Amino acid sequence: MTLVRTRKRPEERKAELTEAARRVFRRKGYAAASVSDIVREAGVSQGTFYFYFKDKEAAFDAVAETIVMEGFDVIQEITARGDLTALEKIERTAEFLMAFETAERWTDESAARRLSHMRDRVGRIAFRLYLPVVADLIRQGIAEGTMDVPYPEATAAYFLQASLFHLDALKGTGTMSSEEWWDAYLDFVVRVFGLEVVPEFRRIG
């Protein structure tokens, strides 16, 4: 009997390697993980790894991009719902982000390690994806009378850039606990959007 080896398409193989790297980074953290760890996790040769990724940091970039896209898909579903107010959408988005951040704890290390190229790339992806979503959310809040924002798109752009800076400057540095970080972030959201009725929103989590 002759065994026929199944050849996977390049995009499938790269996705498998990315998921293997994600598991390794989550388990060991970025600094302690090695290409050998990822190769063993994926069950492939090092040559296969280097065919798709230049180095460990390139694999980390791919993992980070995957995480951004996963988060965006969920948030887009929340913000597209017609049965939720703008405040309810913000609440549910914040709840999801809190749970998502806990599941991907190794991303705290990326902030502390100052992987600027990864942050910049993820920031560009996130900004492009989220700008129209946040701007529409602000417009909904204005129409409902819960937000006081004269320039929705400019406010959305500022909010996204400031959110990325908030993450980079405080999270993962050891100066604030995860709970304190989220309290500070929610306070920032309330002030930027001009929210007035927010006691339940402030107690998310």
C-alpha positions as CSV (number, residue, x, y, z in Angstrom):
1,M,0.0,0.0,0.0
2,T,1.3,3.4,-0.9
3,L,0.6,6.2,1.5
4,V,-0.2,9.6,-0.1
5,R,1.0,12.6,1.9
6,T,-1.6,15.3,2.1
7,R,-0.3,18.7,1.1
8,K,-2.0,21.6,2.8
9,R,-2.5,24.9,1.1
10,P,-0.1,27.7,2.2
11,E,-2.7,29.7,3.9
12,E,-3.9,26.7,6.0
13,R,-0.3,25.9,7.0
14,K,0.4,29.5,8.0
15,A,-2.8,29.6,10.0
16,E,-1.8,26.4,11.8
17,L,1.6,27.8,12.6
18,T,0.1,31.1,13.9
19,E,-2.3,29.2,16.2
20,A,0.6,27.0,17.5
21,A,2.6,30.2,18.1
22,R,-0.4,31.7,19.9
23,R,-0.6,28.7,22.3
24,V,3.1,28.8,23.0
25,F,3.1,32.6,23.6
26,R,0.1,32.3,25.9
27,R,1.7,29.4,27.9
28,K,5.3,30.7,28.1
29,G,5.2,34.4,27.3
30,Y,7.0,36.0,24.4
31,A,10.5,36.2,25.9
32,A,10.6,32.6,27.1
33,A,9.2,31.1,23.9
34,S,11.5,30.0,21.1
35,V,11.0,29.0,17.4
36,S,11.8,25.4,18.5
37,D,8.8,25.5,20.9
38,I,6.5,26.7,18.1
39,V,7.8,24.0,15.7
40,R,7.2,21.3,18.3
41,E,3.8,22.6,19.0
42,A,2.9,22.7,15.3
43,G,4.5,19.4,14.5
44,V,6.5,20.8,11.6
45,S,10.1,21.3,10.7
46,Q,12.1,24.5,11.3
47,G,12.4,24.8,7.6
48,T,8.6,25.0,7.3
49,F,8.5,27.6,10.0
50,Y,11.0,29.8,8.3
51,F,9.2,29.4,5.0
52,Y,6.3,31.4,6.4
53,F,8.0,33.6,9.1
54,K,11.3,35.4,9.1
55,D,11.7,34.9,12.9
56,K,9.9,34.7,16.2
57,E,8.8,38.3,16.2
58,A,7.2,37.8,12.7
59,A,5.2,35.0,14.2
60,F,4.2,37.2,17.1
61,D,3.0,39.9,14.7
62,A,0.8,37.3,13.0
63,V,-0.6,36.2,16.3
64,A,-1.3,39.8,17.3
65,E,-3.0,40.5,14.0
66,T,-5.2,37.5,14.4
67,I,-6.2,38.6,17.9
68,V,-7.1,42.1,16.6
69,M,-9.3,40.6,13.9
70,E,-11.0,38.2,16.3
71,G,-11.8,41.0,18.6
72,F,-13.1,43.2,15.8
73,D,-15.4,40.5,14.5
74,V,-17.1,40.2,17.9
75,I,-17.3,44.0,18.5
76,Q,-18.7,44.6,15.0
77,E,-21.5,42.1,15.8
78,I,-22.3,44.0,19.0
79,T,-22.2,47.5,17.5
80,A,-24.3,46.3,14.5
81,R,-27.2,45.2,16.7
82,G,-30.3,47.4,16.2
83,D,-31.9,46.5,19.5
84,L,-29.1,48.0,21.7
85,T,-28.6,51.7,22.7
86,A,-25.2,53.2,22.3
87,L,-24.5,52.9,26.0
88,E,-25.5,49.2,26.0
89,K,-23.2,48.6,23.1
90,I,-20.3,50.3,25.0
91,E,-21.1,48.2,28.1
92,R,-21.1,44.9,26.1
93,T,-18.0,45.9,24.2
94,A,-16.2,46.7,27.5
95,E,-17.3,43.4,29.0
96,F,-16.0,41.5,26.0
97,L,-12.7,43.3,26.0
98,M,-12.2,42.6,29.8
99,A,-12.7,38.9,29.2
100,F,-10.6,38.9,26.1
101,E,-7.7,40.7,27.8
102,T,-7.8,38.1,30.6
103,A,-7.7,35.2,28.1
104,E,-4.7,36.8,26.2
105,R,-2.7,37.7,29.3
106,W,0.6,37.4,27.4
107,T,-0.2,40.7,25.6
108,D,0.6,42.5,28.9
109,E,4.1,41.3,28.4
110,S,4.3,42.7,24.9
111,A,3.5,46.2,26.3
112,A,6.1,45.9,29.0
113,R,8.7,44.6,26.5
114,R,8.3,47.6,24.2
115,L,7.9,45.7,21.0
116,S,7.2,49.0,19.2
117,H,7.0,47.4,15.7
118,M,4.2,45.1,16.9
119,R,2.3,47.8,18.7
120,D,2.5,50.1,15.7
121,R,1.3,47.5,13.3
122,V,-1.5,46.4,15.5
123,G,-2.4,50.1,16.1
124,R,-2.6,50.8,12.4
125,I,-4.9,47.8,11.8
126,A,-7.1,48.6,14.8
127,F,-7.4,52.3,13.8
128,R,-8.4,51.5,10.3
129,L,-11.0,48.9,11.4
130,Y,-12.4,50.7,14.4
131,L,-12.6,54.3,13.2
132,P,-15.9,54.0,11.3
133,V,-17.4,51.7,13.9
134,V,-16.7,54.1,16.8
135,A,-17.8,57.2,14.8
136,D,-21.2,55.5,14.1
137,L,-21.5,54.6,17.7
138,I,-20.9,58.2,18.7
139,R,-23.5,59.4,16.2
140,Q,-26.0,56.9,17.7
141,G,-25.3,58.2,21.1
142,I,-25.8,61.8,19.9
143,A,-29.1,60.9,18.3
144,E,-30.2,59.2,21.6
145,G,-29.2,62.2,23.7
146,T,-26.6,60.3,25.8
147,M,-23.5,61.7,24.2
148,D,-22.3,65.3,23.9
149,V,-19.9,65.2,21.0
150,P,-19.8,68.0,18.4
151,Y,-17.3,66.2,16.0
152,P,-18.0,62.4,15.9
153,E,-15.3,61.3,13.5
154,A,-12.6,63.5,15.0
155,T,-13.6,62.3,18.5
156,A,-13.5,58.7,17.3
157,A,-10.0,59.2,15.9
158,Y,-8.7,60.8,19.1
159,F,-10.4,58.1,21.2
160,L,-8.7,55.3,19.3
161,Q,-5.3,56.9,19.4
162,A,-5.6,57.8,23.1
163,S,-6.8,54.3,23.9
164,L,-3.7,52.8,22.3
165,F,-1.5,55.2,24.2
166,H,-3.3,54.3,27.4
167,L,-2.6,50.7,26.9
168,D,1.0,51.2,26.0
169,A,1.8,53.7,28.8
170,L,0.1,51.9,31.7
171,K,-0.9,48.3,31.1
172,G,1.8,45.7,31.7
173,T,4.2,48.1,33.4
174,G,3.4,47.0,37.0
175,T,2.2,50.5,38.0
176,M,-1.5,49.5,38.0
177,S,-3.5,46.4,38.6
178,S,-5.7,45.0,35.8
179,E,-8.8,46.3,37.7
180,E,-7.3,49.7,38.2
181,W,-6.4,49.9,34.5
182,W,-10.0,49.2,33.5
183,D,-11.4,51.6,36.0
184,A,-9.2,54.3,34.6
185,Y,-10.0,53.4,31.0
186,L,-13.8,53.4,31.6
187,D,-13.4,56.8,33.3
188,F,-11.6,58.0,30.2
189,V,-14.4,56.7,27.9
190,V,-17.1,58.5,30.0
191,R,-15.3,61.8,29.8
192,V,-14.4,61.7,26.1
193,F,-17.9,60.7,25.0
194,G,-19.5,63.3,27.3
195,L,-21.7,60.6,29.0
196,E,-23.9,61.8,31.8
197,V,-25.9,58.8,33.1
198,V,-23.2,56.1,33.7
199,P,-23.4,54.6,37.2
200,E,-24.1,51.1,35.9
201,F,-21.5,51.5,33.2
202,R,-18.8,52.4,35.7
203,R,-19.5,49.1,37.6
204,I,-18.8,46.9,34.6
205,G,-17.2,43.6,35.6
